[in-house]
Amino acid sequence: MRKRISLVLDAMTLALCKLILGLPSLLLAFLTFRYVLAGL
């Protein structure tokens, strides 16, 4: 049971790291999208 909980925590930590790392590129894509929309 305890092993399963640690496994879930590991998965959550990994997901959080991916989210934090992916945030700048997501923000950049959003800004580019707004810039393109404003340019039209």
Biopython code that builds the backbone (N, CA, C, O; Angstrom):
import numpy as np
from Bio.PDB.StructureBuilder import StructureBuilder

atoms = [
    (1, "MET", "N", (0.838, -1.204, 0.000)),
    (1, "MET", "CA", (0.000, 0.000, 0.000)),
    (1, "MET", "C", (0.878, 1.261, 0.000)),
    (1, "MET", "O", (0.638, 2.212, -0.744)),
    (2, "ARG", "N", (1.892, 1.232, 0.853)),
    (2, "ARG", "CA", (2.767, 2.396, 0.952)),
    (2, "ARG", "C", (3.536, 2.623, -0.350)),
    (2, "ARG", "O", (3.778, 3.760, -0.755)),
    (3, "LYS", "N", (3.913, 1.522, -0.995)),
    (3, "LYS", "CA", (4.647, 1.621, -2.256)),
    (3, "LYS", "C", (3.785, 2.281, -3.329)),
    (3, "LYS", "O", (4.273, 3.059, -4.149)),
    (4, "ARG", "N", (2.505, 1.956, -3.304)),
    (4, "ARG", "CA", (1.588, 2.522, -4.290)),
    (4, "ARG", "C", (1.462, 4.033, -4.105)),
    (4, "ARG", "O", (1.410, 4.784, -5.079)),
    (5, "ILE", "N", (1.414, 4.470, -2.849)),
    (5, "ILE", "CA", (1.301, 5.899, -2.556)),
    (5, "ILE", "C", (2.545, 6.642, -3.045)),
    (5, "ILE", "O", (2.442, 7.719, -3.632)),
    (6, "SER", "N", (3.720, 6.060, -2.797)),
    (6, "SER", "CA", (4.960, 6.701, -3.244)),
    (6, "SER", "C", (5.017, 6.749, -4.769)),
    (6, "SER", "O", (5.565, 7.688, -5.349)),
    (7, "LEU", "N", (4.451, 5.736, -5.409)),
    (7, "LEU", "CA", (4.408, 5.690, -6.870)),
    (7, "LEU", "C", (3.545, 6.832, -7.405)),
    (7, "LEU", "O", (3.899, 7.492, -8.383)),
    (8, "VAL", "N", (2.410, 7.050, -6.749)),
    (8, "VAL", "CA", (1.506, 8.141, -7.142)),
    (8, "VAL", "C", (2.187, 9.491, -6.928)),
    (8, "VAL", "O", (2.066, 10.396, -7.753)),
    (9, "LEU", "N", (2.907, 9.615, -5.809)),
    (9, "LEU", "CA", (3.617, 10.862, -5.523)),
    (9, "LEU", "C", (4.697, 11.125, -6.563)),
    (9, "LEU", "O", (4.887, 12.262, -6.995)),
    (10, "ASP", "N", (5.403, 10.069, -6.965)),
    (10, "ASP", "CA", (6.426, 10.204, -8.005)),
    (10, "ASP", "C", (5.800, 10.685, -9.311)),
    (10, "ASP", "O", (6.346, 11.559, -9.984)),
    (11, "ALA", "N", (4.665, 10.116, -9.660)),
    (11, "ALA", "CA", (3.979, 10.486, -10.894)),
    (11, "ALA", "C", (3.519, 11.942, -10.844)),
    (11, "ALA", "O", (3.623, 12.669, -11.832)),
    (12, "MET", "N", (3.010, 12.361, -9.682)),
    (12, "MET", "CA", (2.546, 13.738, -9.518)),
    (12, "MET", "C", (3.715, 14.716, -9.608)),
    (12, "MET", "O", (3.598, 15.781, -10.215)),
    (13, "THR", "N", (4.845, 14.345, -8.998)),
    (13, "THR", "CA", (6.037, 15.195, -9.042)),
    (13, "THR", "C", (6.529, 15.359, -10.470)),
    (13, "THR", "O", (6.893, 16.456, -10.894)),
    (14, "LEU", "N", (6.536, 14.248, -11.210)),
    (14, "LEU", "CA", (6.974, 14.263, -12.604)),
    (14, "LEU", "C", (6.046, 15.146, -13.441)),
    (14, "LEU", "O", (6.505, 15.923, -14.278)),
    (15, "ALA", "N", (4.741, 15.021, -13.206)),
    (15, "ALA", "CA", (3.762, 15.820, -13.939)),
    (15, "ALA", "C", (3.943, 17.303, -13.627)),
    (15, "ALA", "O", (3.824, 18.151, -14.511)),
    (16, "LEU", "N", (4.231, 17.605, -12.361)),
    (16, "LEU", "CA", (4.429, 18.987, -11.938)),
    (16, "LEU", "C", (5.667, 19.578, -12.609)),
    (16, "LEU", "O", (5.653, 20.721, -13.067)),
    (17, "CYS", "N", (6.747, 18.775, -12.660)),
    (17, "CYS", "CA", (7.983, 19.219, -13.313)),
    (17, "CYS", "C", (7.741, 19.496, -14.793)),
    (17, "CYS", "O", (8.212, 20.498, -15.331)),
    (18, "LYS", "N", (7.006, 18.606, -15.442)),
    (18, "LYS", "CA", (6.699, 18.785, -16.862)),
    (18, "LYS", "C", (5.866, 20.042, -17.078)),
    (18, "LYS", "O", (6.066, 20.766, -18.053)),
    (19, "LEU", "N", (4.931, 20.298, -16.164)),
    (19, "LEU", "CA", (4.072, 21.472, -16.256)),
    (19, "LEU", "C", (4.897, 22.744, -16.127)),
    (19, "LEU", "O", (4.733, 23.685, -16.905)),
    (20, "ILE", "N", (5.798, 22.764, -15.125)),
    (20, "ILE", "CA", (6.643, 23.933, -14.887)),
    (20, "ILE", "C", (7.577, 24.176, -16.070)),
    (20, "ILE", "O", (7.798, 25.319, -16.469)),
    (21, "LEU", "N", (8.123, 23.097, -16.627)),
    (21, "LEU", "CA", (9.027, 23.225, -17.770)),
    (21, "LEU", "C", (8.266, 23.619, -19.035)),
    (21, "LEU", "O", (8.800, 24.328, -19.888)),
    (22, "GLY", "N", (7.020, 23.161, -19.154)),
    (22, "GLY", "CA", (6.242, 23.429, -20.347)),
    (22, "GLY", "C", (5.528, 24.770, -20.325)),
    (22, "GLY", "O", (5.011, 25.219, -21.348)),
    (23, "LEU", "N", (5.497, 25.412, -19.159)),
    (23, "LEU", "CA", (4.779, 26.670, -19.005)),
    (23, "LEU", "C", (5.340, 27.799, -19.873)),
    (23, "LEU", "O", (4.561, 28.483, -20.538)),
    (24, "PRO", "N", (6.668, 28.025, -19.895)),
    (24, "PRO", "CA", (7.204, 29.108, -20.734)),
    (24, "PRO", "C", (6.866, 28.955, -22.216)),
    (24, "PRO", "O", (6.513, 29.928, -22.882)),
    (25, "SER", "N", (6.976, 27.726, -22.726)),
    (25, "SER", "CA", (6.680, 27.507, -24.145)),
    (25, "SER", "C", (5.195, 27.705, -24.419)),
    (25, "SER", "O", (4.807, 28.179, -25.487)),
    (26, "LEU", "N", (4.362, 27.334, -23.433)),
    (26, "LEU", "CA", (2.921, 27.508, -23.572)),
    (26, "LEU", "C", (2.584, 28.998, -23.600)),
    (26, "LEU", "O", (1.751, 29.443, -24.390)),
    (27, "LEU", "N", (3.238, 29.757, -22.733)),
    (27, "LEU", "CA", (3.035, 31.199, -22.659)),
    (27, "LEU", "C", (3.499, 31.865, -23.953)),
    (27, "LEU", "O", (2.850, 32.776, -24.466)),
    (28, "LEU", "N", (4.633, 31.394, -24.470)),
    (28, "LEU", "CA", (5.184, 31.925, -25.714)),
    (28, "LEU", "C", (4.225, 31.675, -26.874)),
    (28, "LEU", "O", (4.006, 32.548, -27.713)),
    (29, "ALA", "N", (3.654, 30.467, -26.908)),
    (29, "ALA", "CA", (2.705, 30.118, -27.962)),
    (29, "ALA", "C", (1.455, 30.991, -27.859)),
    (29, "ALA", "O", (0.912, 31.428, -28.874)),
    (30, "PHE", "N", (1.004, 31.242, -26.627)),
    (30, "PHE", "CA", (-0.174, 32.072, -26.397)),
    (30, "PHE", "C", (0.074, 33.507, -26.856)),
    (30, "PHE", "O", (-0.773, 34.119, -27.507)),
    (31, "LEU", "N", (1.251, 34.034, -26.505)),
    (31, "LEU", "CA", (1.599, 35.399, -26.903)),
    (31, "LEU", "C", (1.723, 35.520, -28.417)),
    (31, "LEU", "O", (1.295, 36.515, -29.001)),
    (32, "THR", "N", (2.306, 34.513, -29.047)),
    (32, "THR", "CA", (2.444, 34.505, -30.504)),
    (32, "THR", "C", (1.065, 34.485, -31.157)),
    (32, "THR", "O", (0.816, 35.183, -32.140)),
    (33, "PHE", "N", (0.175, 33.668, -30.588)),
    (33, "PHE", "CA", (-1.189, 33.550, -31.097)),
    (33, "PHE", "C", (-1.907, 34.893, -31.021)),
    (33, "PHE", "O", (-2.578, 35.300, -31.970)),
    (34, "ARG", "N", (-1.763, 35.588, -29.869)),
    (34, "ARG", "CA", (-2.399, 36.900, -29.701)),
    (34, "ARG", "C", (-1.801, 37.917, -30.670)),
    (34, "ARG", "O", (-2.512, 38.754, -31.227)),
    (35, "TYR", "N", (-0.480, 37.832, -30.863)),
    (35, "TYR", "CA", (0.206, 38.756, -31.763)),
    (35, "TYR", "C", (-0.286, 38.577, -33.195)),
    (35, "TYR", "O", (-0.505, 39.550, -33.918)),
    (36, "VAL", "N", (-0.457, 37.314, -33.593)),
    (36, "VAL", "CA", (-0.944, 37.006, -34.938)),
    (36, "VAL", "C", (-2.383, 37.498, -35.098)),
    (36, "VAL", "O", (-2.739, 38.055, -36.136)),
    (37, "LEU", "N", (-3.210, 37.293, -34.065)),
    (37, "LEU", "CA", (-4.599, 37.749, -34.121)),
    (37, "LEU", "C", (-4.663, 39.270, -34.205)),
    (37, "LEU", "O", (-5.498, 39.818, -34.925)),
    (38, "ALA", "N", (-3.788, 39.952, -33.477)),
    (38, "ALA", "CA", (-3.766, 41.410, -33.493)),
    (38, "ALA", "C", (-3.280, 41.917, -34.853)),
    (38, "ALA", "O", (-3.677, 42.994, -35.298)),
    (39, "GLY", "N", (-2.425, 41.139, -35.505)),
    (39, "GLY", "CA", (-1.879, 41.534, -36.798)),
    (39, "GLY", "C", (-2.882, 41.408, -37.930)),
    (39, "GLY", "O", (-2.728, 42.046, -38.971)),
    (40, "LEU", "N", (-3.912, 40.589, -37.735)),
    (40, "LEU", "CA", (-4.888, 40.377, -38.802)),
    (40, "LEU", "C", (-5.810, 41.534, -38.966)),
    (40, "LEU", "O", (-6.689, 41.506, -39.826)),
]
sb = StructureBuilder()
sb.init_structure("model")
sb.init_model(0)
sb.init_chain("A")
sb.init_seg("    ")
for serial, (resi, resn, name, xyz) in enumerate(atoms, 1):
    if name == "N":
        sb.init_residue(resn, " ", resi, " ")
    sb.init_atom(name, np.array(xyz, "f"), 0.0, 1.0, " ", f" {name:<3s}", serial, name[0])
structure = sb.get_structure()
